[in-house]
Every structure is written in structure tokens, then in C-alpha cells.
């Protein structure tokens, strides 16, 4: 699974899909509840098309509903937010952000709060909002991403800021 994510980060989506497929085969043999939703989240990011993305997200949610270790919820929702941004499905971004909020409500994590806030502001931006409040939140998230090393998450933030006219 991690090798698949590395391939994806390197821009090798086809290689990532092959590795994720093998990881899912292992999950099916050894028990999906341990890590399959996290693998499927990566699969949604590496999918060749929108239908593949949606299928991975659907399967991941079905497994989560049956009960899984906590790390699956955190990583899956992070990837589901990202995959839904890729799909430009703002309703799903909001739903996954709210689901992650609900999941971490008793014990909020800076990591999850960042991904929730990023998903929400990029959804607002995707819907056409370009005001000072959006620019300020994007700038805040850019600073947080730079400080914490969330480099992959910077691309969309910087692209939105550039469109607003803010220098990255």
C-alpha cells in the first residue's frame, strides 16, 4: 500500500493502481477490516477514472461500516476528501469532512483538522467563492502545510491562491 502511494506521488498512477490491486488482494486473504479501507482510499486516488474512484470509495465505506481499526477511518476519510475534490463533487467533500469531524469530535487531531479545513475551503473555492475569508483560510492552510510538511496538499492550495491573485 505504501509503495503504491509512493508511485502515485511520483506521478506513476498506473503502477500505483497495480500495487494497490495487489494490496487489496492481500487484504481480502488476510481480513479486510485491518487495513483495506486505507488501501481503498489510496485506490480512489490512483483510479484510472471517476467510476473507479467512486467504486473504491463505496467499498471503503462499506468495510468501515462493518467496523475497523481507527487508523482506517482517519486515512480513508482524508483520501475520500481528496478523491471527492478530484471528482469536483462538493457534496461528497462536505460529507466526508463532516464524517471525519464527527469521528474525531471527542479527540480532535491537528492532522485531521487540517484535512477537514482544506477540503471545506477548496469546496467553497470550487463553488466560486473568492472573497477575503476564502483567501485568508487558504493562506492559513498554506502556512500550516509548509510548517508541517504537507507538501502534496500545497498544490491545490497554491493553485487556488494564484487564481485569487495571491502569490504562493
N, C-alpha and C positions, 0 to 999 in steps of 0.2 A: 504494500500500500504506500509506504513512504517513498519507495523507488518510483512508483507511478506519479506521485506528487512532484518529485524531483524532475521527472521527464516533462511533466506539464509546465513546471516553472522554466524549463529550458526551451519551451515552445514546441515540444515534441508530443503533441496531443495524441497522435496515432499510437506511438509507443506507450504512452501513458494508458491509453484505453486497453491495450493488450495486457499490460501488467495489472491493471485494476480488475480485468476479467479473471486473471489467474488468482488474484487475491480473493475475489468473490467465490471462486470455486473452492478455495481452501476454507473459507468461512462456511460454506454450505456443508462441507465434510465435517468440520470441527464444531459447528454450532454458531448460528448467525448472531446470537444475542451478545456475544463478546465484543465484536468489532465491526460487524457488517454495515451498520448504518454509517459509520465513519468512512468505510470503503465506498459505500454508495454515494456519499456526499462528494468524494473525490471523483467518482464516476460521473456524477452530474456535471462537474466542471470540465471533465475531459470528453464528454459525449460529442459525437460527430454532428448531432443535430438537435433541434428543440425537442423532438419526440423522445430521443434517448435521454435527454436531461430530465424531462418530466417523468419518464419511467423510473429512473434512478431515485428521484425524489419520492415518488409514490411508494416504491419498495422500501426505502429507508424509513419512511413514516410508519409503514405497516409493521416493520420489525420493532421500531421504538414503542409502538402501541402495545406490543406483547411483553414489554419490559426488558430493559438493557442496563448495562453499567452506565454510570453518569457521564463518562467521557464521550460516549456515543451521542448523547443529546447535545452537548456543547459543540463538538466538531461538526456534527451533521447540520445543526441549525446555522452555524457560521457558513458552511458551504451552501446550504439551501438559500440563504440570503444572497450570496454571491451568484449562484446559478439563476436565481429569480431576477437579479439585476441584469444578467446576461440576456435573459428572456424578455427584459423590459416589462415584466409582469409585476407592476407596482403593488397590486393587491396581495400577491403572494409574498413579496418582500415584507410588506407590513405584517402579514400574518406570521411569517417566520420570526420577525423581530419581536413581535408580541409574545410568541410562544417561548422564545429564549428569555424574554423579560420575565414571564411567568415562571419559567423553570428555575431561574436564578434569583427570584424575588426574596427568598429567605436569606440568601447569602450572595449578594451581588458581587461580581468579579470585574475588575477594571478591564480585563480582556474581553469579556462578553459585552460590557457596557460600550466599549469602543465599536465592536462589530454591529451592535444594535443601532447605535447613533449613526454610524456610517451608512447602514442600509436605509435608515429613515431619511437622512438628509439627501442621499443620492436619489431616493424615490421622489422627494419634493422637487429636486432639481430636474429629474426626468419628466416630471409632470409640468415643467415650465416655470417653476418659481425661481426667481433670480434676485430677490431682494437682499438687503443688508443682513438680515437674520440668517439667510442661507449662506451667504459669503462668510459671515463670522463663524458659523458652525463648521463649514468646510475648512477654514483656516485653522480653527482649533484642532480639528481632527488631523489635519496635515502635521501640525506641530507634535501632536501625540504620536502619530505614526512614525515620524522622524526620530523622536526621542526613544520610542520603544522598539524600533527596528521592524515595523510592519511595512517593509518596502513594497511587497506585492499590492498592498491596499492603497498605496500612494498614487498609482497611475490614474485611477478613476477620479480621485480627489483632485489631483493636479489638472486633469483634463477639464473638470467642471470649473475649477477656479480660473483656468485660462479662458474658458468661454465667457465667464462673467467679466473678465478683464483684470483679474488679479494675477500677479506674477507668481509662478510656483517657486 
